[in-house]
Amino acid sequence: MLYLLLVLIIGAAAYAGWRAIRTQSDRAKTRVVGPDDDPDFLWRLSHGDNKPR
């Protein structure tokens, strides 16, 4: 009975480790900067390329 419990604990730990490694590898490697990240983006759309002073 003790061996069965030990096998279940080791199996659960291996599964949890495998899932943790898979979720880290699925993440994006670099951050994509979009128009929402630029606070002057909408201002430049309506006023051309002139920067606000």
C-alpha positions as a Markdown table, in Angstrom:
| # | Residue | x | y | z |
|---|---|---|---|---|
| 1 | Met | 0.0 | 0.0 | 0.0 |
| 2 | Leu | 2.9 | 2.4 | 0.8 |
| 3 | Tyr | 4.5 | 1.7 | -2.6 |
| 4 | Leu | 1.2 | 2.6 | -4.4 |
| 5 | Leu | 1.0 | 5.9 | -2.5 |
| 6 | Leu | 4.7 | 6.6 | -3.3 |
| 7 | Val | 4.1 | 5.8 | -7.0 |
| 8 | Leu | 1.0 | 8.1 | -7.1 |
| 9 | Ile | 3.0 | 11.0 | -5.4 |
| 10 | Ile | 5.9 | 10.6 | -7.8 |
| 11 | Gly | 3.5 | 10.4 | -10.8 |
| 12 | Ala | 1.6 | 13.6 | -9.7 |
| 13 | Ala | 4.9 | 15.4 | -9.2 |
| 14 | Ala | 6.1 | 14.4 | -12.6 |
| 15 | Tyr | 2.8 | 15.5 | -14.2 |
| 16 | Ala | 2.9 | 18.8 | -12.5 |
| 17 | Gly | 6.5 | 19.4 | -13.6 |
| 18 | Trp | 5.7 | 18.4 | -17.2 |
| 19 | Arg | 2.7 | 20.8 | -17.2 |
| 20 | Ala | 4.8 | 23.7 | -15.7 |
| 21 | Ile | 7.5 | 23.2 | -18.4 |
| 22 | Arg | 4.9 | 23.1 | -21.2 |
| 23 | Thr | 3.3 | 26.3 | -20.1 |
| 24 | Gln | 6.6 | 28.2 | -19.9 |
| 25 | Ser | 7.6 | 27.1 | -23.4 |
| 26 | Asp | 4.2 | 28.2 | -24.9 |
| 27 | Arg | 4.7 | 31.8 | -23.7 |
| 28 | Ala | 5.7 | 34.5 | -26.2 |
| 29 | Lys | 9.5 | 35.0 | -26.3 |
| 30 | Thr | 9.4 | 38.7 | -27.1 |
| 31 | Arg | 6.8 | 41.4 | -26.3 |
| 32 | Val | 5.1 | 42.9 | -29.3 |
| 33 | Val | 4.6 | 46.7 | -29.1 |
| 34 | Gly | 1.3 | 47.7 | -30.5 |
| 35 | Pro | -0.4 | 51.1 | -31.1 |
| 36 | Asp | -2.1 | 51.0 | -27.7 |
| 37 | Asp | 1.4 | 51.1 | -26.1 |
| 38 | Asp | 2.2 | 54.4 | -27.7 |
| 39 | Pro | 0.3 | 57.3 | -25.9 |
| 40 | Asp | 0.8 | 59.7 | -28.8 |
| 41 | Phe | -0.5 | 57.2 | -31.4 |
| 42 | Leu | -4.0 | 58.6 | -31.7 |
| 43 | Trp | -2.8 | 62.2 | -31.6 |
| 44 | Arg | -0.4 | 61.5 | -34.5 |
| 45 | Leu | -3.2 | 59.9 | -36.5 |
| 46 | Ser | -5.4 | 63.1 | -36.3 |
| 47 | His | -2.5 | 65.7 | -36.5 |
| 48 | Gly | 0.0 | 64.1 | -38.8 |
| 49 | Asp | 3.6 | 63.4 | -37.8 |
| 50 | Asn | 4.1 | 66.6 | -35.8 |
| 51 | Lys | 4.9 | 65.9 | -32.2 |
| 52 | Pro | 2.9 | 67.7 | -29.5 |
| 53 | Arg | 4.8 | 70.4 | -27.7 |
